[in-house]
Amino acid sequence: MTTVRAPTLLLPGQAPWLTVPDMIDYLRRMAPHRAYAIHDGLLNEWGLRVLDDVLAMEAERAGTEIRRLCPGESVEV
């Protein structure tokens, strides 16, 4: 995976090739000031809860904003 300096990271929240440990590893290597999980359209309610919990734990560990963007929500990057 490519690693670059970016203050804001749009992180894939789900993909056929993506595992949670790989997602967290990439997030930690990138170390952005804030990160938003996107690309989660194939997850059901339970999958979204798991993703939200994982992101919340990582946000607490890193002391930064890391969360999933809900449908229709926007942020300025």
The first five atom37 places (N, CA, C, CB, O) and aatype in JSON, in Angstrom:
{
  "aatype": [12, 16, 16, 19, 1, 0, 14, 16, 10, 10, 10, 14, 7, 5, 0, 14, 17, 10, 16, 19, 14, 3, 12, 9, 3, 18, 10, 1, 1, 12, 0, 14, 8, 1, 0, 18, 0, 9, 8, 3, 7, 10, 10, 2, 6, 17, 7, 10, 1, 19, 10, 3, 3, 19, 10, 0, 12, 6, 0, 6, 1, 0, 7, 16, 6, 9, 1, 1, 10, 4, 14, 7, 6, 15, 19, 6, 19],
  "atom_mask": [
    [1, 1, 1, 1, 1],
    [1, 1, 1, 1, 1],
    [1, 1, 1, 1, 1],
    [1, 1, 1, 1, 1],
    [1, 1, 1, 1, 1],
    [1, 1, 1, 1, 1],
    [1, 1, 1, 1, 1],
    [1, 1, 1, 1, 1],
    [1, 1, 1, 1, 1],
    [1, 1, 1, 1, 1],
    [1, 1, 1, 1, 1],
    [1, 1, 1, 1, 1],
    [1, 1, 1, 0, 1],
    [1, 1, 1, 1, 1],
    [1, 1, 1, 1, 1],
    [1, 1, 1, 1, 1],
    [1, 1, 1, 1, 1],
    [1, 1, 1, 1, 1],
    [1, 1, 1, 1, 1],
    [1, 1, 1, 1, 1],
    [1, 1, 1, 1, 1],
    [1, 1, 1, 1, 1],
    [1, 1, 1, 1, 1],
    [1, 1, 1, 1, 1],
    [1, 1, 1, 1, 1],
    [1, 1, 1, 1, 1],
    [1, 1, 1, 1, 1],
    [1, 1, 1, 1, 1],
    [1, 1, 1, 1, 1],
    [1, 1, 1, 1, 1],
    [1, 1, 1, 1, 1],
    [1, 1, 1, 1, 1],
    [1, 1, 1, 1, 1],
    [1, 1, 1, 1, 1],
    [1, 1, 1, 1, 1],
    [1, 1, 1, 1, 1],
    [1, 1, 1, 1, 1],
    [1, 1, 1, 1, 1],
    [1, 1, 1, 1, 1],
    [1, 1, 1, 1, 1],
    [1, 1, 1, 0, 1],
    [1, 1, 1, 1, 1],
    [1, 1, 1, 1, 1],
    [1, 1, 1, 1, 1],
    [1, 1, 1, 1, 1],
    [1, 1, 1, 1, 1],
    [1, 1, 1, 0, 1],
    [1, 1, 1, 1, 1],
    [1, 1, 1, 1, 1],
    [1, 1, 1, 1, 1],
    [1, 1, 1, 1, 1],
    [1, 1, 1, 1, 1],
    [1, 1, 1, 1, 1],
    [1, 1, 1, 1, 1],
    [1, 1, 1, 1, 1],
    [1, 1, 1, 1, 1],
    [1, 1, 1, 1, 1],
    [1, 1, 1, 1, 1],
    [1, 1, 1, 1, 1],
    [1, 1, 1, 1, 1],
    [1, 1, 1, 1, 1],
    [1, 1, 1, 1, 1],
    [1, 1, 1, 0, 1],
    [1, 1, 1, 1, 1],
    [1, 1, 1, 1, 1],
    [1, 1, 1, 1, 1],
    [1, 1, 1, 1, 1],
    [1, 1, 1, 1, 1],
    [1, 1, 1, 1, 1],
    [1, 1, 1, 1, 1],
    [1, 1, 1, 1, 1],
    [1, 1, 1, 0, 1],
    [1, 1, 1, 1, 1],
    [1, 1, 1, 1, 1],
    [1, 1, 1, 1, 1],
    [1, 1, 1, 1, 1],
    [1, 1, 1, 1, 1]
  ],
  "atom_positions": [
    [[0.82, -1.19, 0.0], [0.0, 0.0, 0.0], [0.87, 1.25, 0.0], [-0.94, 0.0, 1.2], [1.93, 1.3, 0.63]],
    [[0.4, 2.24, -0.71], [1.11, 3.51, -0.79], [0.88, 4.3, 0.49], [0.66, 4.31, -2.02], [-0.24, 4.36, 1.01]],
    [[1.93, 4.91, 1.0], [1.83, 5.76, 2.18], [2.31, 7.15, 1.81], [2.66, 5.17, 3.37], [3.44, 7.33, 1.33]],
    [[1.47, 8.14, 2.02], [1.82, 9.54, 1.76], [1.35, 10.37, 2.95], [1.17, 10.06, 0.43], [0.52, 9.92, 3.73]],
    [[1.88, 11.57, 3.09], [1.44, 12.48, 4.15], [0.16, 13.15, 3.71], [2.53, 13.53, 4.48], [0.12, 13.82, 2.68]],
    [[-0.87, 12.97, 4.51], [-2.16, 13.59, 4.19], [-2.85, 13.95, 5.5], [-3.05, 12.65, 3.33], [-2.95, 13.1, 6.38]],
    [[-3.32, 15.18, 5.66], [-4.0, 15.55, 6.89], [-5.35, 14.85, 7.05], [-4.19, 17.04, 6.94], [-5.79, 14.59, 8.17]],
    [[-6.0, 14.54, 5.93], [-7.29, 13.87, 5.95], [-7.21, 12.62, 5.09], [-8.43, 14.81, 5.47], [-6.75, 12.67, 3.94]],
    [[-7.67, 11.51, 5.64], [-7.66, 10.24, 4.91], [-9.08, 9.76, 4.71], [-6.82, 9.18, 5.66], [-9.85, 9.68, 5.67]],
    [[-9.44, 9.43, 3.47], [-10.7, 8.77, 3.17], [-10.37, 7.29, 3.05], [-11.39, 9.33, 1.84], [-9.77, 6.84, 2.08]],
    [[-10.77, 6.55, 4.06], [-10.36, 5.16, 4.26], [-11.44, 4.2, 3.78], [-10.05, 4.91, 5.75], [-12.6, 4.35, 4.17]],
    [[-11.1, 3.22, 2.94], [-12.11, 2.23, 2.57], [-12.61, 1.5, 3.82], [-11.55, 1.22, 1.55], [-11.81, 0.98, 4.6]],
    [[-13.91, 1.47, 4.01], [-14.48, 0.79, 5.17], [-14.79, -0.66, 4.9], [0.0, 0.0, 0.0], [-14.93, -1.45, 5.83]],
    [[-14.89, -1.03, 3.63], [-15.18, -2.4, 3.25], [-14.76, -2.6, 1.8], [-16.68, -2.73, 3.45], [-14.93, -1.72, 0.96]],
    [[-14.22, -3.75, 1.52], [-13.89, -4.14, 0.15], [-13.59, -5.64, 0.17], [-12.66, -3.32, -0.42], [-13.18, -6.17, 1.21]],
    [[-13.78, -6.34, -0.94], [-13.53, -7.78, -0.97], [-12.09, -8.14, -0.59], [-13.84, -8.32, -2.34], [-11.84, -9.23, -0.08]],
    [[-11.16, -7.25, -0.84], [-9.74, -7.51, -0.58], [-9.27, -6.97, 0.76], [-8.9, -6.91, -1.68], [-8.1, -7.13, 1.11]],
    [[-10.15, -6.35, 1.52], [-9.75, -5.64, 2.74], [-10.12, -6.42, 4.0], [-10.4, -4.26, 2.78], [-11.25, -6.9, 4.14]],
    [[-9.16, -6.54, 4.91], [-9.44, -7.11, 6.22], [-9.34, -5.98, 7.25], [-8.46, -8.28, 6.57], [-8.68, -4.97, 7.0]],
    [[-9.99, -6.15, 8.39], [-9.94, -5.12, 9.44], [-8.5, -4.89, 9.9], [-10.82, -5.52, 10.65], [-8.09, -3.73, 10.02]],
    [[-7.69, -5.94, 10.16], [-6.3, -5.68, 10.57], [-5.52, -4.89, 9.51], [-5.59, -7.0, 10.84], [-4.71, -4.04, 9.87]],
    [[-5.74, -5.17, 8.23], [-5.06, -4.41, 7.17], [-5.52, -2.96, 7.16], [-5.31, -5.05, 5.8], [-4.71, -2.05, 6.96]],
    [[-6.81, -2.73, 7.36], [-7.35, -1.38, 7.4], [-6.72, -0.58, 8.54], [-8.89, -1.4, 7.54], [-6.29, 0.56, 8.35]],
    [[-6.66, -1.18, 9.73], [-6.08, -0.5, 10.89], [-4.59, -0.27, 10.69], [-6.33, -1.32, 12.17], [-4.08, 0.8, 11.04]],
    [[-3.88, -1.25, 10.15], [-2.45, -1.08, 9.88], [-2.2, 0.09, 8.95], [-1.86, -2.37, 9.28], [-1.32, 0.92, 9.19]],
    [[-2.99, 0.17, 7.88], [-2.84, 1.29, 6.93], [-3.16, 2.62, 7.6], [-3.74, 1.07, 5.71], [-2.46, 3.61, 7.4]],
    [[-4.22, 2.64, 8.38], [-4.61, 3.86, 9.1], [-3.48, 4.32, 10.03], [-5.9, 3.62, 9.91], [-3.17, 5.51, 10.08]],
    [[-2.89, 3.4, 10.74], [-1.79, 3.75, 11.65], [-0.54, 4.21, 10.9], [-1.44, 2.56, 12.54], [0.14, 5.13, 11.34]],
    [[-0.24, 3.57, 9.76], [0.94, 4.0, 8.99], [0.72, 5.38, 8.39], [1.24, 3.0, 7.88], [1.66, 6.17, 8.3]],
    [[-0.49, 5.68, 7.96], [-0.78, 7.0, 7.39], [-0.8, 8.08, 8.47], [-2.13, 6.97, 6.66], [-0.38, 9.21, 8.21]],
    [[-1.29, 7.75, 9.67], [-1.35, 8.68, 10.81], [-1.91, 10.05, 10.42], [0.05, 8.85, 11.41], [-1.26, 11.07, 10.64]],
    [[-3.12, 10.08, 9.85], [-3.7, 11.37, 9.46], [-4.21, 12.13, 10.68], [-4.85, 11.16, 8.45], [-4.37, 11.57, 11.76]],
    [[-4.46, 13.42, 10.48], [-5.06, 14.24, 11.55], [-6.52, 13.84, 11.76], [-4.96, 15.74, 11.21], [-7.04, 13.94, 12.87]],
    [[-7.17, 13.39, 10.68], [-8.55, 12.9, 10.77], [-8.75, 11.91, 9.63], [-9.6, 14.08, 10.7], [-8.09, 11.99, 8.59]],
    [[-9.66, 10.97, 9.85], [-9.94, 9.95, 8.83], [-11.43, 9.64, 8.81], [-9.12, 8.66, 9.09], [-12.09, 9.62, 9.85]],
    [[-11.93, 9.4, 7.62], [-13.34, 9.08, 7.45], [-13.44, 7.8, 6.62], [-14.1, 10.25, 6.77], [-12.88, 7.7, 5.53]],
    [[-14.17, 6.84, 7.15], [-14.39, 5.6, 6.41], [-15.48, 5.84, 5.37], [-14.79, 4.44, 7.37], [-16.55, 6.37, 5.67]],
    [[-15.19, 5.44, 4.17], [-16.13, 5.52, 3.06], [-16.2, 4.12, 2.44], [-15.69, 6.61, 2.01], [-15.55, 3.2, 2.93]],
    [[-16.95, 3.95, 1.39], [-16.98, 2.69, 0.66], [-17.48, 1.55, 1.55], [-15.59, 2.37, 0.1], [-16.83, 0.52, 1.68]],
    [[-18.65, 1.76, 2.14], [-19.21, 0.75, 3.05], [-20.6, 0.29, 2.62], [-19.27, 1.3, 4.47], [-21.34, -0.27, 3.42]],
    [[-20.95, 0.52, 1.37], [-22.3, 0.27, 0.89], [-22.74, -1.19, 0.91], [0.0, 0.0, 0.0], [-23.94, -1.46, 0.88]],
    [[-21.8, -2.13, 0.96], [-22.18, -3.54, 0.97], [-22.35, -4.1, 2.38], [-21.14, -4.35, 0.24], [-22.7, -5.27, 2.55]],
    [[-22.11, -3.27, 3.4], [-22.24, -3.74, 4.78], [-23.68, -3.63, 5.25], [-21.31, -2.94, 5.71], [-24.37, -2.66, 4.94]],
    [[-24.13, -4.63, 5.99], [-25.46, -4.56, 6.59], [-25.36, -3.85, 7.94], [-26.08, -5.98, 6.77], [-24.29, -3.36, 8.3]],
    [[-26.46, -3.79, 8.67], [-26.49, -3.08, 9.95], [-25.42, -3.58, 10.92], [-27.87, -3.22, 10.58], [-24.76, -2.78, 11.59]],
    [[-25.25, -4.9, 11.0], [-24.25, -5.46, 11.92], [-22.83, -5.1, 11.48], [-24.4, -7.0, 12.0], [-21.99, -4.75, 12.31]],
    [[-22.57, -5.17, 10.18], [-21.25, -4.81, 9.68], [-20.92, -3.35, 9.93], [0.0, 0.0, 0.0], [-19.78, -3.02, 10.25]],
    [[-21.91, -2.48, 9.78], [-21.68, -1.06, 10.05], [-21.4, -0.82, 11.54], [-22.9, -0.23, 9.61], [-20.57, 0.02, 11.88]],
    [[-22.08, -1.55, 12.41], [-21.81, -1.42, 13.85], [-20.38, -1.85, 14.17], [-22.8, -2.26, 14.66], [-19.68, -1.19, 14.94]],
    [[-19.95, -2.96, 13.58], [-18.58, -3.43, 13.81], [-17.59, -2.38, 13.3], [-18.32, -4.79, 13.09], [-16.64, -2.03, 14.01]],
    [[-17.81, -1.87, 12.1], [-16.92, -0.84, 11.55], [-16.89, 0.39, 12.44], [-17.38, -0.45, 10.13], [-15.81, 0.91, 12.73]],
    [[-18.05, 0.85, 12.89], [-18.1, 2.03, 13.77], [-17.33, 1.77, 15.07], [-19.57, 2.39, 14.09], [-16.61, 2.65, 15.54]],
    [[-17.48, 0.58, 15.65], [-16.77, 0.25, 16.89], [-15.26, 0.22, 16.69], [-17.25, -1.09, 17.43], [-14.51, 0.73, 17.52]],
    [[-14.82, -0.39, 15.6], [-13.39, -0.46, 15.31], [-12.82, 0.95, 15.13], [-13.13, -1.31, 14.06], [-11.75, 1.26, 15.65]],
    [[-13.53, 1.78, 14.39], [-13.06, 3.15, 14.15], [-13.04, 3.96, 15.45], [-13.95, 3.85, 13.12], [-12.13, 4.75, 15.67]],
    [[-14.04, 3.77, 16.31], [-14.08, 4.49, 17.58], [-12.91, 4.09, 18.47], [-15.41, 4.22, 18.31], [-12.29, 4.95, 19.11]],
    [[-12.6, 2.8, 18.51], [-11.46, 2.35, 19.32], [-10.15, 2.93, 18.79], [-11.38, 0.82, 19.34], [-9.29, 3.33, 19.57]],
    [[-10.01, 2.97, 17.48], [-8.79, 3.51, 16.9], [-8.71, 5.02, 17.1], [-8.71, 3.18, 15.41], [-7.62, 5.55, 17.32]],
    [[-9.83, 5.71, 17.03], [-9.85, 7.16, 17.28], [-9.41, 7.46, 18.7], [-11.26, 7.74, 17.02], [-8.65, 8.4, 18.94]],
    [[-9.9, 6.66, 19.65], [-9.49, 6.86, 21.05], [-8.01, 6.6, 21.23], [-10.3, 5.95, 21.97], [-7.32, 7.34, 21.93]],
    [[-7.5, 5.53, 20.59], [-6.08, 5.2, 20.69], [-5.21, 6.32, 20.1], [-5.79, 3.88, 19.96], [-4.18, 6.69, 20.67]],
    [[-5.63, 6.86, 18.95], [-4.83, 7.86, 18.25], [-5.1, 9.28, 18.75], [-5.11, 7.79, 16.77], [-4.3, 10.18, 18.47]],
    [[-6.19, 9.5, 19.47], [-6.52, 10.84, 19.94], [-6.88, 11.78, 18.81], [0.0, 0.0, 0.0], [-6.52, 12.95, 18.83]],
    [[-7.59, 11.27, 17.81], [-7.97, 12.08, 16.67], [-9.36, 11.68, 16.18], [-6.94, 11.93, 15.54], [-9.95, 10.72, 16.68]],
    [[-9.89, 12.4, 15.22], [-11.21, 12.09, 14.68], [-11.09, 11.01, 13.61], [-11.87, 13.35, 14.09], [-10.48, 11.22, 12.57]],
    [[-11.68, 9.87, 13.88], [-11.74, 8.77, 12.93], [-13.16, 8.21, 13.03], [-10.64, 7.66, 13.22], [-13.56, 7.72, 14.08]],
    [[-13.91, 8.28, 11.93], [-15.29, 7.8, 11.96], [-15.78, 7.55, 10.55], [-16.21, 8.8, 12.68], [-15.11, 7.88, 9.57]],
    [[-16.95, 6.96, 10.48], [-17.58, 6.66, 9.2], [-18.5, 7.82, 8.82], [-18.36, 5.32, 9.27], [-19.22, 8.36, 9.66]],
    [[-18.46, 8.17, 7.55], [-19.41, 9.16, 7.05], [-20.71, 8.45, 6.72], [-18.85, 9.91, 5.79], [-20.71, 7.46, 5.99]],
    [[-21.81, 8.95, 7.23], [-23.13, 8.36, 6.98], [-23.65, 8.88, 5.63], [-24.13, 8.71, 8.14], [-23.22, 9.94, 5.17]],
    [[-24.56, 8.14, 4.99], [-25.12, 8.59, 3.72], [-25.68, 10.01, 3.82], [-26.21, 7.63, 3.25], [-26.44, 10.33, 4.73]],
    [[-25.28, 10.85, 2.88], [-25.74, 12.23, 2.83], [-24.91, 13.19, 3.67], [0.0, 0.0, 0.0], [-25.06, 14.41, 3.55]],
    [[-24.04, 12.67, 4.53], [-23.19, 13.52, 5.36], [-21.98, 13.99, 4.56], [-22.75, 12.77, 6.63], [-21.48, 13.27, 3.7]],
    [[-21.52, 15.18, 4.85], [-20.33, 15.68, 4.16], [-19.41, 16.37, 5.17], [-20.72, 16.67, 3.03], [-19.82, 16.8, 6.24]],
    [[-18.16, 16.45, 4.79], [-17.15, 17.17, 5.56], [-16.29, 17.94, 4.56], [-16.27, 16.21, 6.44], [-16.2, 17.57, 3.39]],
    [[-15.69, 18.98, 5.02], [-14.8, 19.75, 4.16], [-13.38, 19.21, 4.33], [-14.86, 21.27, 4.5], [-12.88, 19.1, 5.45]],
    [[-12.75, 18.87, 3.22], [-11.38, 18.33, 3.26], [-10.39, 19.31, 2.72], [-11.29, 17.02, 2.48], [-9.19, 19.03, 2.68]]
  ]
}
